[in-house]
C-alpha cells in the first residue's frame, strides 16, 4: 500500500476562527500540516477576496442571496488555498534545487530522524550535490503540508428562509462539510466537540470519503477525542457506514486552547497508555465493521487495513516532551497550538493582541464562562473584547448586535434560535431578572446579572484579529478581539520566527520559556484539581449522584498520580527534572487528598 508519510512530526491545530484561517498559505510549502476553521463563511468570503487579489486569482463574490452560499464560499476558498499552496510549493522546491543556502536553511527545519534530512546530509558529506539526485530526493520525500479543516460538530444551527426551516443539509455544519467535500483539496476534516450522528451520516453521500483498493482516500476523516472509549464509539459508528477514521487526535481536556471539554478526571498520560495498548483492537474492530458495510454498499474494499494515525495535543512545550510522546507512546505526531500564536509567519494575529499574549502570565489566562455554547472557554484577560463588552454593560447596553448568528442555538425565545451573547437575548433575561429582584439578595442578583452579561460574541471576536492584521475593514458594532490560548501560553514570552519555533520543537535550539513552567502532565493535573474544587464550590444543591461523580473524578486523579510517580520518576525519561517533578507531584497529591 502506498502511503506518503508526513514530513514533520508536528502539526498546527485549529485556533479560533481567524488565527489559522490562512496558515496553509503561510506554512504548507514547508511541508507543515495546519487546520483551518470553516465555521465562519463570512470570514472565509473575505479571506477569499483578499487572497484572490493578492495572488492575482479570479474572484467572484458569493453573496447570501446565492443558493447554498455557505457551502459555495467554503469550496471556493479551499480551492484557492489548494491552487496557491501548490504554486508556492513548486516555486519553493525549485529554490531548494537552485540555491544551496536555501537548502541548508530548510534542512534546519527538518526533524533529525526524517529520511529526507538523513539522505540530504549524506549528499552534503560527500560534497556532491548532483541536481538530478537532489531533484529525485525532493520529488520522493517532499510534499506540501495538508490543508485540513475543522468542523465543530455542536455548531450545526438550523437555518431558515422566509420563516420556513430549510432541510437539514443546509444546517451550518452540514453545509460546511459539503463545502469541504466539493473542494479540490486532498486533505482531512477534523471533527471536534463530540459526535453528531446526523452529520456523520451525511458523509455517506460523498464518494471522496470512501477508500480505493489501496486503502487511500481523497478526503480523510480525523476525529478529535478525549479518551479511548470515545474513539471506539465514534470509530465503530463511522465504520458501520463504510467510513474510516484515518486519525484519532487526542486532546487534553483542560490543558488546551479554546473550548475545554473536561473528562471525569481521566488525564492525558493514562489515556495515551490505553491507546498504546489497545490501538490494534480499535483498528481490527473498525476494519471488520468497515468491510461488512462496504460489501453491503457494493463499494471497493481495501486490500489491506487503511492507515490509522494517533496524534496528541494540549500543553506540549519542550522538545523533551515532544520526543517523549513520539518515542514512548509511539504517537505519529504532536499538535503545537498556542505557542504558534507568537509566530507571525504561521498565524493571523494583530500586533496588539500578539503583544498581549506574549506578556500573559498564569493569572491572565483563565477558564471562562464567556462562550455562548455554555462550555468552559480558555481565554485571556485584558482583550479589546473585554473593554468594549464591559463598556456596553456599564452604559446599560449589554449584549452584542449578533450579526453572524452562528451560535444562535438557544430556542428559548424563538424557533430560529438566539445567541446568549446577543443584546435581544440578554435584554429579555435581564428583564426577567429585574421582575424578581426584590426576592433576591444583592449577592444573588449580582451573580445572576454577571452570568447573563458575561457572554461574548465569539463569532465576531474570534474573527477580528485577521481583519486587523490584514487591513480588512471591520463593519458594524465594535467587538474587539477575543483570543483563546491555552494555559501553556503563560510560559512563552516573546514573538519568535517560524524557524526558531520549529527548531525548538525538534530540540535544535530553544526559545525562551519561563523557568517556572511545570511538566505538561503536572500542569494538566493541577488544572484538573482546580477544576474539581471550582465545581464543588459552585454547586449548591448537592445530590448523592453528584457526590458519586466527584468521587469518581477524584479516584481517576489519584490513579493518574500513581501512574505519574512511576513514569516521571523512572530512569527512562525526564531524569534531569526528577527532583522537581517529584516535589510538584507530592504537592498536588496533598491538595487532592485535602479535597472532601
N, C-alpha and C positions, 0 to 999 in steps of 0.2 A: 504493500500500500504506500502510495506517495504521500508524504507529509512534510510540509515545509515548517521546520522548527523556527519560532520567532528568534530574531537576532538578540534581543535583550531579555534579561531575567526580571525586568520590572515593567509596569505599565502605569499610565496616569489615569486614575479613575475619574468618573464624572464628578464635577464640583459645581453645585448650584445650577443655575440656568445658563449663566454667561461665562463663568470663569474658564471653562474648557470648550466653549462653543466653537472656537476656531483653532483649538490645539492641534488637530491634524495638519492644518496648513503650516503650523509653526515647527512641528517636530517629526512628522511622519516620514519625511525624506531621509531622516537618520535611522529609520527602522524602528522607531518608538511607537508603540500602540497607545492610543488615548481614546477616551469615551466622551461623547457629547450628549447633552440632554436634548431630546426632540419634543419636549412637552410644550414649549412656547413657540407656536408657529409665527406669532407677530415678530418676535426677536429674530427668528430664523429668516423671515422675509427681509428684514432689514439687513441682516448679515449677507444674504444673497445679493441684494442690491449693491452693498458696499464692496464686496469682494469681486463681483462681476465687473464693476468699473475698474477696480484696482488691477485685476489681471486681464482686463480687456476681453471679457467674455460676453456673449449676448445675454441680455436680460429682458424679461417681460414680466411686469408686475402681476402677481396673483392677488386680487382684492377679495374681500369677504363676500362679494357678490357672485364670485365664481363657484360653481357647484363643486363640492368636495375640496374646498380651498385649503383646508388644513393639511390634508394628505399631499396635495399637489405642491404646496410650499415646501414641505419636508423633502419630497422626492427631488425637486429642483435644486435645493441647497446641497443635498447629499451628492447629486450628480456633479455639481460644480466642484465640491471638495474632491471627489474622485478624479475628475479631469485635471484639476490644478495640482493635486498631490502627485499624480502620475508624471506630469510635465516637470515638476520640481525635482522629483526623484531621478528622472533620466538626466537632467541637467547636472544634478549633484554627482551622479555616478560618472559622468563624463569628466567632471572636475577632478574626481579622485584618480582617474586614469591619467589625466594630463598633468596634474600638479602633485609632485611628491610631498610638498609641505601640507597640502590639504589631506592627503592620505595619512600622513603621520599624525595630524591633529585628530582625524577620525578614529584612528586606532586607539587613541587615549579614551575614547568614548565607549569602547567595547569591553565586555566582561572578559577577564583573563582566561577563562575556560572556553570561550567561544572558538569554534573551529576556524572561523574566518580570521580571527586575530592570530591564532597559532600559525596558520598557513602563511599569512602575510608576514609575520615575524620571521619565519623561515626564509622567505624571499629576501627580506632585509639583511639577514645574517650573511647570506652568500653574496650580498651586494649586487643582486641581479634582478632588476625589476623588468622582466620581459612583459611587454604590453599585452601580448596575446594571452599569456598565462594569467596576468593580473585581471584582464577583462573576463576571462573564463571563471576565475575565482569569484569575482563580484557578481557575475550572472548567476552563479550557483548558490551563493550564500546570502547575498544582499537583496532584501525585498523591502518595500515601503511598509511603514507601520500601519496597523489596521485602523480604519475609520469606524470604530464601534459606536453604537448608540445606546442610550439608556431610556427605558420607559419605567416610570414609577407606577406600578400596577393600580395603586389606590386612586390615581388621578385619571378616572375614567368617567367623567361627568356626562350625564345625558345632555343632548343638545336639542334645541327647538327651532322651528321655523314658523313664523306667523302664529305662535301659540300652540302649534302642534308638535308633539315629540317626534323626533326623527328616529329611524331604525337604529338598532344597537350599533351597527357598523360605523355610524357617524359619531359615536361616543369619542371622547378625546383620546384615550389610549388606543382604541381600535383604529382610529384614523391615523394616529402616529405610526402604529405597526404597519398599516397599509402603505404609508408614505415611505417607510424603510424598505418594505418588501418590493416595491415597484422601482427602487433606485438601482443604479448600475454597480453599486459597491458590492464587493465580495468580502463581507465582514460579519460582525456579530451584533445581535441585540441582547442587551443586558436587562433582565427583569429584576427590579428591586421592590422592596416593601411587601413581600409575601405573594401568595398565589392568588391569581384571578382566573378561576376555571373558565369563565366565559371568554376572556381574552386569549387564554391558552388554546381553547378550542378553535378560535378564529384563525389561528396559524395553520390549521389543517387545509385551508383553502388556497395556500400559496405554495407552488411547486418548489420554490427555491429552498424551502426548509427540509426537503426530503433528500436522503443520501443517494449518491450514484453507486455503481457496483464496487468502486474502490473505497467507499465509506467517506467520501468528501461531499462538501456542501457549498452551494453558492452563498447561502445565508445560514449562519450558525446561531445556536441558542446558548446564552450564558445565564445561569440563574444565581443570583446573589442570595446566600443562605447564612443563617446564624448558627446552625448545628447540623449534625449528620442526619437526624430524623427528618428535618425539613428537606434535605437533599434527597433522601429516599422517597419521600412522599411526592415531591414535585417531579423528580426524575421518572418515577414509575407512572405518574399521571400522564406525562407527556409521551412516554414510550408506548403506552396503550393506544395512543393516537397516531403512532408511527413517526413520532418526533423525537429527536435525540438531543440531549443536553451535552454539548461539547465541552462545557466548563462549569465547574461549581466554584463560585467566587465567595470564599468565606470572609465575613467581615465582623470585626469586633462589635459587640452590641453597643458599647458606650465610648470606647476609645477611637472614635471616628468623627468625621465632619458631617454636617447636615443633620437630617433626622436620625435620631438614635432609637433603635429598637432593642431594648434591653432583654436579655434572656432571663430565665428563672435562676440566675446565679451561675449558669454554666459559663466558664471562662475559656479564652482562646486556646490555651495550652492543652487542656483535656479534650477540647473539641477537635483540635488538629490530630491529637493522638488517636482518637476514634476514627477519623478519616484515614489515617495512616494504616491502621489495622483492618479496616473494613472496606477500603476502596474497591477491591476486587469483587466483593459481594455486591456492592452497589452497581458496578458495571455489568456483571454477569446477569443480575436480576433484570436490569433495564434492557439489556440486549435480547434476552429471552422474550420479553414483552414486545420489544420493537419488531422482531422477526414475525411474530404472530400478527401484529397489526398491519405490517406491510404486506404480508401474504393475503390477508383479508381484503386489503385495498388494491391488490394486484399491482403493487409498486415494486421497484427494484429492491432486492435485499442485498446488502453489502456482503462481500465475500469474507471479510474479517470484521471484528468489532471496531467501530469507529473510534478515533482518538478521544480520550476524556482527559481534560486538564483539571487540576485542582490548584487554585491560587488563593492567596490570603492578603488581607489589607486591614489597616487600622492601627495607627500608633507606632509604626516602624520608623526608626530614626537614625540608625547607625549601620555601617557596613557589617559589623559583627552580628547584629540581629538579622539583617538581610541574608547573609550567608548561612546562618544557623537554620533559618526557616527552610532554605533550599536543601541544605545538607541533611538535617536531622529528620524533618518531616517529608522530604522528597517532594515538596510542592514545586509546581512548574514555573511560577513567577510570583512576585510580591508587588502589591499596589502601593505606590507612594503618592499620596494625595496632597494634603495640606502644605507640606514643605514646598511644593511647586508653585504655591501662590506667591512665593518670593522670587520666582524666576520669570522675568518679563518676556523672555524668548519662548516660554511654554504656555503661559496662561494670560487671560484677558482681565486685567485688574487696573483700575485707575490709580494714579500715583499716591493720592491721599489715603486711599484705603490700603494700599500696599504698605505704606509707611505705618499706618495704624496696626496692621497685622504684625509687622516686624517688631514693633515696640510692645506687643502684648505680653502680659505676664500670666501666671496661673490664675490670679484673681480676676483678670479681664475676660478670660474665656470661661463661659458658663453654659450649663444645660438649661435652656429657657423654655417658657411656655408660649412663645410668640407665634408658633405655627398655627394657622387656621385648621390644619389637619387634626389638631389635638394630640399630636405626637411630640415628645420632648425634642428640642431642636438646639444643636450646638451653635453658638454664635459668640459675638464679641461686643463688649461694652464700648460705648463712645462712637458708634457709627453715625453717619449723617441721617440714616433712617430713624434712629433713636431721637435725634434732635427734632426732626420735622413731626414725628408722631407725638412726642411729648408737648411740643408747641401747640398742636391742634387740641390736645386733651386740656391743656391749661386754658385755652380760649373757648372751651365748651364745644369744640367741633371734632370730637373723637371719631376715628374711623377713616377708611380710605374710600376714594371715589370708585374703586373697583372696576377699572377699565377692561381688564382681560378676562376675569371671571373663571380662570382655570380651577380655582379652589372653591367655587360656589357649589359646595357639596351638601350643605345643610338644607333639608326640606322642611324645616320647622315652620317657615312662614309662606313659602310659595313652592309650587311644583317644579319650577325651573331651577330652583336651588339658590342659596345665598352663601356668600363667603362671610365667615365670622369676623373677618377683619374689615368688612365694608361698613361705611357710615350708616347705611339704611338698616343693616342688621343690628349694629351697636346702638343706634337710636332707639330701636324697639326694646332691646334688652335693658337699656338704661331707664326707659320709661316704665318698664315692669318693675325694675329695682326701686325706683322712686315711689311707686304706689305702695310698697310695703316697707318704706324706710323707717317709719315710726315703730315697727315691730322688731327692728334690728338694733344691735349695739353699734356704736360708732366703728368699732374694730371690724365687726362682721360686714357692715356696709362698705367700708373702705376696701376690704379684701375682695368683696364681690365686684365692686366697681373696677378694681385693678384687673381682675380676671377677664372682665368684658373688654376693656380698652387695651390690654396688653398685646393683643394680636396685631401682627404686622402684615402688610401687603407684600408677601413673598414674590408674587408674580412680577411685580414691577421692581421691587428692591433687589432681587437676585439677578435681574437683567441689566440694571443701570450701569454697572461697572464697565461693561464692554462699550456701551454708548459713550460714556465719558472718555474712556481711553482712546477710542477711535474717532471721536469728534462727531458722533451722530447725534442730531438734536433730540432732546427728550421732551415729549409733549405731555400736556395735562398736569395734574396735581403733583407737586414736589413730594417725592417719596424718599429720596436719598438712596443710599446703598445698604443692602443687607449682605453680610458676609457670613460664611458658615464653616470656619476652620475647626478642626478637632482639637482636643486638649493638648496634643503633641506640639501644636504651634507655639506654645509658650516658650519652648526651648530653642527655637530657631529665630535668630535675632537680627538678621540683615539680608538685604537683597543680594542674590548671587547669580552668576551666569549659568547657562544650561550645562556647559562643560564642567563647571565646578560641582554642580549638583550630581551629575552622572558619575563623576569620579568619586564623589563622596559615597554614593550608593555602592560602588564597586570596591571601595577601600583604597583607591589610588591616591587620593588626597582627602582631607577632612575640612568641612566648612565649620565655622564657629557654632558651637552648641553650648547652651548653659550647663555648667558643671553639675547643677542640681538635678538634671534630668535623670529620672529613675529608669530601670529596665522596663521595656514596653509591657511585659507581663505584670509587673508590680504596679505600674501606673493603672492598668486596667482593673486590677484587684482593688486598688484604692478607690477608684471611681465607683465600683460596684458596692463597696461598703458605704460610701457616702450616699449612694442612691437608695440603699436599703434604709438607712437612717432617715432620709428625707421622706420616703414613702410612709414609714411608720409615724413620723411626726405629723404628716398631713392627713392621715386617716383618723377620723373621729368615731365613726360607728364601726367598731372592731367586732368581727364575727369569728366563729370557730373556723370557717373556711379561710378567712384572711390570715388567721394565725397559722393555719396549716401551710398556706402558701409561703409565708415568711420563714417558717421553719425549714421548708424545702430549699428556699433561697439560701439560707444560712448554711445548711448542710452541704449544698453544692459548692459554696465558697470555701468551706472547711476542707472538702475533698481536693479542691484546687490548690489550697495552701500546702497540703501534704504532697501533692504532685510536684509543686514548685520547689519544695525543700529538696527533693531527690534530683530534680532537673537542674536547677540553678546552682546548687552547691556540689555538684558532681565534678569529677576531674575532666570531663569531656569538653564542656563549654563554659564560657563566662568566668574563667578562673581568675582573671585579673580583678573582677568585681565581686569575688565570692564573699568577702567580709561585709562589704557594703550591702549586697543583696540579702545576706543573712540577717543583718540588723533591721533592714526595712521589712523583711518578711515577719520577723518577730514582732515588730511594732504593729503591723497590720493584723496579725493573728490576735494580739491582745485587744485591739479595737473591736474586732469581730466578736471575741469572747465576751466583751462587756455589753454587747447588744442583747437585750432581753425583751 
